[in-house]
Amino acid sequence: MNTETSHAGDLLVRIGGIVFLVGALATVVTVAPLFLGTEPFPAPAYFVCMLMAVGFVLAAAGFVRSARQRR
């Protein structure tokens, strides 16, 4: 088994986790003004929240890639 390719799946999982956390933080920051009664953020701020889904897909792809290489 090649060590470089086995780390590629693990790297995708780590990157996916980080991107997911950034998206989760953006979601909390974006939704907070709606509960606090302040002025909501503009629409582009809501698109940053989509990073949660992107991070989840990256982590899932890394998990599948790692599992297939170990098989």
Jmol script that loads the backbone (N, CA, C; Angstrom):
load data "model"
ATOM      1  N   MET A   1       0.845  -1.175   0.000  1.00  0.00           N
ATOM      2  CA  MET A   1       0.000   0.000   0.000  1.00  0.00           C
ATOM      3  C   MET A   1       0.890   1.237   0.000  1.00  0.00           C
ATOM      4  N   ASN A   2       0.552   2.164  -0.848  1.00  0.00           N
ATOM      5  CA  ASN A   2       1.309   3.397  -0.972  1.00  0.00           C
ATOM      6  C   ASN A   2       0.910   4.354   0.150  1.00  0.00           C
ATOM      7  N   THR A   3       1.879   4.893   0.859  1.00  0.00           N
ATOM      8  CA  THR A   3       1.562   5.767   1.994  1.00  0.00           C
ATOM      9  C   THR A   3       1.003   7.104   1.546  1.00  0.00           C
ATOM     10  N   GLU A   4       1.403   7.596   0.379  1.00  0.00           N
ATOM     11  CA  GLU A   4       0.882   8.872  -0.097  1.00  0.00           C
ATOM     12  C   GLU A   4      -0.595   8.776  -0.414  1.00  0.00           C
ATOM     13  N   THR A   5      -1.025   7.699  -1.046  1.00  0.00           N
ATOM     14  CA  THR A   5      -2.430   7.579  -1.399  1.00  0.00           C
ATOM     15  C   THR A   5      -3.292   7.267  -0.187  1.00  0.00           C
ATOM     16  N   SER A   6      -2.743   6.581   0.809  1.00  0.00           N
ATOM     17  CA  SER A   6      -3.544   6.307   1.994  1.00  0.00           C
ATOM     18  C   SER A   6      -3.785   7.573   2.805  1.00  0.00           C
ATOM     19  N   HIS A   7      -2.867   8.525   2.711  1.00  0.00           N
ATOM     20  CA  HIS A   7      -3.044   9.774   3.432  1.00  0.00           C
ATOM     21  C   HIS A   7      -3.993  10.722   2.707  1.00  0.00           C
ATOM     22  N   ALA A   8      -4.222  10.479   1.421  1.00  0.00           N
ATOM     23  CA  ALA A   8      -5.098  11.376   0.667  1.00  0.00           C
ATOM     24  C   ALA A   8      -6.521  11.324   1.200  1.00  0.00           C
ATOM     25  N   GLY A   9      -7.021  10.141   1.542  1.00  0.00           N
ATOM     26  CA  GLY A   9      -8.360  10.030   2.107  1.00  0.00           C
ATOM     27  C   GLY A   9      -8.446  10.667   3.477  1.00  0.00           C
ATOM     28  N   ASP A  10      -7.420  10.448   4.295  1.00  0.00           N
ATOM     29  CA  ASP A  10      -7.399  11.055   5.624  1.00  0.00           C
ATOM     30  C   ASP A  10      -7.325  12.576   5.532  1.00  0.00           C
ATOM     31  N   LEU A  11      -6.578  13.072   4.573  1.00  0.00           N
ATOM     32  CA  LEU A  11      -6.468  14.515   4.380  1.00  0.00           C
ATOM     33  C   LEU A  11      -7.812  15.110   3.971  1.00  0.00           C
ATOM     34  N   LEU A  12      -8.533  14.408   3.101  1.00  0.00           N
ATOM     35  CA  LEU A  12      -9.855  14.887   2.696  1.00  0.00           C
ATOM     36  C   LEU A  12     -10.812  14.939   3.885  1.00  0.00           C
ATOM     37  N   VAL A  13     -10.721  13.955   4.763  1.00  0.00           N
ATOM     38  CA  VAL A  13     -11.582  13.947   5.946  1.00  0.00           C
ATOM     39  C   VAL A  13     -11.252  15.135   6.840  1.00  0.00           C
ATOM     40  N   ARG A  14      -9.982  15.412   7.038  1.00  0.00           N
ATOM     41  CA  ARG A  14      -9.590  16.553   7.877  1.00  0.00           C
ATOM     42  C   ARG A  14     -10.016  17.884   7.255  1.00  0.00           C
ATOM     43  N   ILE A  15      -9.776  18.036   5.960  1.00  0.00           N
ATOM     44  CA  ILE A  15     -10.179  19.264   5.279  1.00  0.00           C
ATOM     45  C   ILE A  15     -11.690  19.421   5.315  1.00  0.00           C
ATOM     46  N   GLY A  16     -12.403  18.320   5.098  1.00  0.00           N
ATOM     47  CA  GLY A  16     -13.864  18.360   5.167  1.00  0.00           C
ATOM     48  C   GLY A  16     -14.361  18.766   6.538  1.00  0.00           C
ATOM     49  N   GLY A  17     -13.703  18.273   7.575  1.00  0.00           N
ATOM     50  CA  GLY A  17     -14.088  18.652   8.934  1.00  0.00           C
ATOM     51  C   GLY A  17     -13.874  20.122   9.205  1.00  0.00           C
ATOM     52  N   ILE A  18     -12.772  20.650   8.730  1.00  0.00           N
ATOM     53  CA  ILE A  18     -12.479  22.071   8.927  1.00  0.00           C
ATOM     54  C   ILE A  18     -13.472  22.940   8.160  1.00  0.00           C
ATOM     55  N   VAL A  19     -13.753  22.565   6.909  1.00  0.00           N
ATOM     56  CA  VAL A  19     -14.707  23.330   6.102  1.00  0.00           C
ATOM     57  C   VAL A  19     -16.098  23.255   6.732  1.00  0.00           C
ATOM     58  N   PHE A  20     -16.464  22.089   7.266  1.00  0.00           N
ATOM     59  CA  PHE A  20     -17.750  21.946   7.936  1.00  0.00           C
ATOM     60  C   PHE A  20     -17.837  22.865   9.151  1.00  0.00           C
ATOM     61  N   LEU A  21     -16.770  22.921   9.944  1.00  0.00           N
ATOM     62  CA  LEU A  21     -16.781  23.778  11.122  1.00  0.00           C
ATOM     63  C   LEU A  21     -16.877  25.263  10.752  1.00  0.00           C
ATOM     64  N   VAL A  22     -16.207  25.659   9.682  1.00  0.00           N
ATOM     65  CA  VAL A  22     -16.313  27.045   9.222  1.00  0.00           C
ATOM     66  C   VAL A  22     -17.752  27.343   8.803  1.00  0.00           C
ATOM     67  N   GLY A  23     -18.374  26.404   8.090  1.00  0.00           N
ATOM     68  CA  GLY A  23     -19.773  26.586   7.697  1.00  0.00           C
ATOM     69  C   GLY A  23     -20.708  26.618   8.887  1.00  0.00           C
ATOM     70  N   ALA A  24     -20.445  25.789   9.891  1.00  0.00           N
ATOM     71  CA  ALA A  24     -21.285  25.784  11.090  1.00  0.00           C
ATOM     72  C   ALA A  24     -21.154  27.107  11.846  1.00  0.00           C
ATOM     73  N   LEU A  25     -19.940  27.607  11.953  1.00  0.00           N
ATOM     74  CA  LEU A  25     -19.729  28.899  12.607  1.00  0.00           C
ATOM     75  C   LEU A  25     -20.423  30.017  11.832  1.00  0.00           C
ATOM     76  N   ALA A  26     -20.334  29.968  10.508  1.00  0.00           N
ATOM     77  CA  ALA A  26     -21.001  30.975   9.680  1.00  0.00           C
ATOM     78  C   ALA A  26     -22.510  30.890   9.847  1.00  0.00           C
ATOM     79  N   THR A  27     -23.041  29.691  10.012  1.00  0.00           N
ATOM     80  CA  THR A  27     -24.476  29.536  10.221  1.00  0.00           C
ATOM     81  C   THR A  27     -24.910  30.170  11.533  1.00  0.00           C
ATOM     82  N   VAL A  28     -24.146  29.934  12.585  1.00  0.00           N
ATOM     83  CA  VAL A  28     -24.484  30.524  13.886  1.00  0.00           C
ATOM     84  C   VAL A  28     -24.416  32.047  13.815  1.00  0.00           C
ATOM     85  N   VAL A  29     -23.379  32.563  13.188  1.00  0.00           N
ATOM     86  CA  VAL A  29     -23.214  34.017  13.091  1.00  0.00           C
ATOM     87  C   VAL A  29     -24.304  34.626  12.215  1.00  0.00           C
ATOM     88  N   THR A  30     -24.695  33.934  11.157  1.00  0.00           N
ATOM     89  CA  THR A  30     -25.690  34.471  10.236  1.00  0.00           C
ATOM     90  C   THR A  30     -27.094  34.416  10.811  1.00  0.00           C
ATOM     91  N   VAL A  31     -27.406  33.381  11.570  1.00  0.00           N
ATOM     92  CA  VAL A  31     -28.752  33.216  12.110  1.00  0.00           C
ATOM     93  C   VAL A  31     -28.945  34.015  13.404  1.00  0.00           C
ATOM     94  N   ALA A  32     -27.879  34.302  14.114  1.00  0.00           N
ATOM     95  CA  ALA A  32     -27.972  35.013  15.389  1.00  0.00           C
ATOM     96  C   ALA A  32     -28.717  36.349  15.297  1.00  0.00           C
ATOM     97  N   PRO A  33     -28.469  37.187  14.289  1.00  0.00           N
ATOM     98  CA  PRO A  33     -29.214  38.463  14.224  1.00  0.00           C
ATOM     99  C   PRO A  33     -30.723  38.267  14.076  1.00  0.00           C
ATOM    100  N   LEU A  34     -31.136  37.164  13.507  1.00  0.00           N
ATOM    101  CA  LEU A  34     -32.566  36.923  13.361  1.00  0.00           C
ATOM    102  C   LEU A  34     -33.220  36.695  14.719  1.00  0.00           C
ATOM    103  N   PHE A  35     -32.494  36.070  15.644  1.00  0.00           N
ATOM    104  CA  PHE A  35     -33.015  35.839  16.989  1.00  0.00           C
ATOM    105  C   PHE A  35     -32.822  37.047  17.898  1.00  0.00           C
ATOM    106  N   LEU A  36     -31.828  37.851  17.608  1.00  0.00           N
ATOM    107  CA  LEU A  36     -31.535  39.010  18.446  1.00  0.00           C
ATOM    108  C   LEU A  36     -32.333  40.246  18.042  1.00  0.00           C
ATOM    109  N   GLY A  37     -33.006  40.170  16.922  1.00  0.00           N
ATOM    110  CA  GLY A  37     -33.823  41.290  16.474  1.00  0.00           C
ATOM    111  C   GLY A  37     -33.043  42.396  15.810  1.00  0.00           C
ATOM    112  N   THR A  38     -31.826  42.130  15.399  1.00  0.00           N
ATOM    113  CA  THR A  38     -31.028  43.145  14.707  1.00  0.00           C
ATOM    114  C   THR A  38     -31.184  42.982  13.198  1.00  0.00           C
ATOM    115  N   GLU A  39     -30.500  43.824  12.483  1.00  0.00           N
ATOM    116  CA  GLU A  39     -30.567  43.784  11.015  1.00  0.00           C
ATOM    117  C   GLU A  39     -29.912  42.504  10.493  1.00  0.00           C
ATOM    118  N   PRO A  40     -30.602  41.720   9.648  1.00  0.00           N
ATOM    119  CA  PRO A  40     -29.994  40.491   9.134  1.00  0.00           C
ATOM    120  C   PRO A  40     -28.863  40.788   8.142  1.00  0.00           C
ATOM    121  N   PHE A  41     -28.001  39.796   7.977  1.00  0.00           N
ATOM    122  CA  PHE A  41     -26.889  39.931   7.043  1.00  0.00           C
ATOM    123  C   PHE A  41     -27.401  39.879   5.604  1.00  0.00           C
ATOM    124  N   PRO A  42     -26.636  40.402   4.643  1.00  0.00           N
ATOM    125  CA  PRO A  42     -27.052  40.324   3.245  1.00  0.00           C
ATOM    126  C   PRO A  42     -26.993  38.879   2.741  1.00  0.00           C
ATOM    127  N   ALA A  43     -27.600  38.647   1.600  1.00  0.00           N
ATOM    128  CA  ALA A  43     -27.736  37.295   1.043  1.00  0.00           C
ATOM    129  C   ALA A  43     -26.403  36.564   0.854  1.00  0.00           C
ATOM    130  N   PRO A  44     -25.329  37.220   0.422  1.00  0.00           N
ATOM    131  CA  PRO A  44     -24.076  36.461   0.260  1.00  0.00           C
ATOM    132  C   PRO A  44     -23.575  35.807   1.548  1.00  0.00           C
ATOM    133  N   ALA A  45     -23.924  36.363   2.682  1.00  0.00           N
ATOM    134  CA  ALA A  45     -23.504  35.760   3.947  1.00  0.00           C
ATOM    135  C   ALA A  45     -24.153  34.396   4.134  1.00  0.00           C
ATOM    136  N   TYR A  46     -25.341  34.230   3.615  1.00  0.00           N
ATOM    137  CA  TYR A  46     -26.031  32.945   3.736  1.00  0.00           C
ATOM    138  C   TYR A  46     -25.385  31.878   2.851  1.00  0.00           C
ATOM    139  N   PHE A  47     -24.740  32.298   1.788  1.00  0.00           N
ATOM    140  CA  PHE A  47     -24.064  31.335   0.920  1.00  0.00           C
ATOM    141  C   PHE A  47     -22.844  30.724   1.600  1.00  0.00           C
ATOM    142  N   VAL A  48     -22.242  31.441   2.532  1.00  0.00           N
ATOM    143  CA  VAL A  48     -21.108  30.899   3.279  1.00  0.00           C
ATOM    144  C   VAL A  48     -21.572  29.715   4.133  1.00  0.00           C
ATOM    145  N   CYS A  49     -22.831  29.738   4.531  1.00  0.00           N
ATOM    146  CA  CYS A  49     -23.385  28.631   5.321  1.00  0.00           C
ATOM    147  C   CYS A  49     -23.386  27.326   4.530  1.00  0.00           C
ATOM    148  N   MET A  50     -23.355  27.418   3.221  1.00  0.00           N
ATOM    149  CA  MET A  50     -23.332  26.218   2.380  1.00  0.00           C
ATOM    150  C   MET A  50     -22.038  25.427   2.552  1.00  0.00           C
ATOM    151  N   LEU A  51     -21.053  26.026   3.197  1.00  0.00           N
ATOM    152  CA  LEU A  51     -19.799  25.313   3.430  1.00  0.00           C
ATOM    153  C   LEU A  51     -20.001  24.099   4.334  1.00  0.00           C
ATOM    154  N   MET A  52     -21.068  24.100   5.126  1.00  0.00           N
ATOM    155  CA  MET A  52     -21.347  22.917   5.944  1.00  0.00           C
ATOM    156  C   MET A  52     -21.579  21.705   5.047  1.00  0.00           C
ATOM    157  N   ALA A  53     -22.383  21.881   4.021  1.00  0.00           N
ATOM    158  CA  ALA A  53     -22.663  20.772   3.108  1.00  0.00           C
ATOM    159  C   ALA A  53     -21.422  20.381   2.316  1.00  0.00           C
ATOM    160  N   VAL A  54     -20.658  21.367   1.894  1.00  0.00           N
ATOM    161  CA  VAL A  54     -19.434  21.085   1.140  1.00  0.00           C
ATOM    162  C   VAL A  54     -18.441  20.310   2.012  1.00  0.00           C
ATOM    163  N   GLY A  55     -18.303  20.713   3.255  1.00  0.00           N
ATOM    164  CA  GLY A  55     -17.414  20.008   4.172  1.00  0.00           C
ATOM    165  C   GLY A  55     -17.866  18.592   4.435  1.00  0.00           C
ATOM    166  N   PHE A  56     -19.166  18.394   4.559  1.00  0.00           N
ATOM    167  CA  PHE A  56     -19.687  17.049   4.769  1.00  0.00           C
ATOM    168  C   PHE A  56     -19.400  16.156   3.571  1.00  0.00           C
ATOM    169  N   VAL A  57     -19.581  16.682   2.373  1.00  0.00           N
ATOM    170  CA  VAL A  57     -19.309  15.899   1.152  1.00  0.00           C
ATOM    171  C   VAL A  57     -17.822  15.584   1.039  1.00  0.00           C
ATOM    172  N   LEU A  58     -16.967  16.543   1.351  1.00  0.00           N
ATOM    173  CA  LEU A  58     -15.522  16.297   1.309  1.00  0.00           C
ATOM    174  C   LEU A  58     -15.118  15.204   2.306  1.00  0.00           C
ATOM    175  N   ALA A  59     -15.642  15.279   3.519  1.00  0.00           N
ATOM    176  CA  ALA A  59     -15.314  14.276   4.525  1.00  0.00           C
ATOM    177  C   ALA A  59     -15.832  12.900   4.127  1.00  0.00           C
ATOM    178  N   ALA A  60     -17.029  12.848   3.573  1.00  0.00           N
ATOM    179  CA  ALA A  60     -17.584  11.561   3.127  1.00  0.00           C
ATOM    180  C   ALA A  60     -16.769  10.982   1.979  1.00  0.00           C
ATOM    181  N   ALA A  61     -16.341  11.834   1.059  1.00  0.00           N
ATOM    182  CA  ALA A  61     -15.512  11.366  -0.051  1.00  0.00           C
ATOM    183  C   ALA A  61     -14.170  10.855   0.459  1.00  0.00           C
ATOM    184  N   GLY A  62     -13.595  11.528   1.419  1.00  0.00           N
ATOM    185  CA  GLY A  62     -12.335  11.068   1.999  1.00  0.00           C
ATOM    186  C   GLY A  62     -12.496   9.758   2.730  1.00  0.00           C
ATOM    187  N   PHE A  63     -13.609   9.592   3.429  1.00  0.00           N
ATOM    188  CA  PHE A  63     -13.877   8.341   4.127  1.00  0.00           C
ATOM    189  C   PHE A  63     -14.025   7.185   3.140  1.00  0.00           C
ATOM    190  N   VAL A  64     -14.771   7.410   2.067  1.00  0.00           N
ATOM    191  CA  VAL A  64     -14.947   6.365   1.054  1.00  0.00           C
ATOM    192  C   VAL A  64     -13.630   6.048   0.377  1.00  0.00           C
ATOM    193  N   ARG A  65     -12.855   7.060   0.049  1.00  0.00           N
ATOM    194  CA  ARG A  65     -11.558   6.844  -0.607  1.00  0.00           C
ATOM    195  C   ARG A  65     -10.615   6.064   0.294  1.00  0.00           C
ATOM    196  N   SER A  66     -10.587   6.400   1.563  1.00  0.00           N
ATOM    197  CA  SER A  66      -9.731   5.704   2.513  1.00  0.00           C
ATOM    198  C   SER A  66     -10.176   4.262   2.687  1.00  0.00           C
ATOM    199  N   ALA A  67     -11.482   4.044   2.756  1.00  0.00           N
ATOM    200  CA  ALA A  67     -12.002   2.684   2.927  1.00  0.00           C
ATOM    201  C   ALA A  67     -11.727   1.824   1.701  1.00  0.00           C
ATOM    202  N   ARG A  68     -11.844   2.394   0.522  1.00  0.00           N
ATOM    203  CA  ARG A  68     -11.600   1.624  -0.703  1.00  0.00           C
ATOM    204  C   ARG A  68     -10.126   1.264  -0.858  1.00  0.00           C
ATOM    205  N   GLN A  69      -9.252   2.132  -0.401  1.00  0.00           N
ATOM    206  CA  GLN A  69      -7.822   1.838  -0.511  1.00  0.00           C
ATOM    207  C   GLN A  69      -7.380   0.791   0.490  1.00  0.00           C
ATOM    208  N   ARG A  70      -8.044   0.731   1.623  1.00  0.00           N
ATOM    209  CA  ARG A  70      -7.681  -0.250   2.633  1.00  0.00           C
ATOM    210  C   ARG A  70      -8.246  -1.626   2.331  1.00  0.00           C
ATOM    211  N   ARG A  71      -9.165  -1.682   1.398  1.00  0.00           N
ATOM    212  CA  ARG A  71      -9.771  -2.959   1.046  1.00  0.00           C
ATOM    213  C   ARG A  71      -8.873  -3.790   0.224  1.00  0.00           C
TER     214      ARG A  71
END
end "model"
wireframe off; spacefill off
backbone 0.3
color backbone group
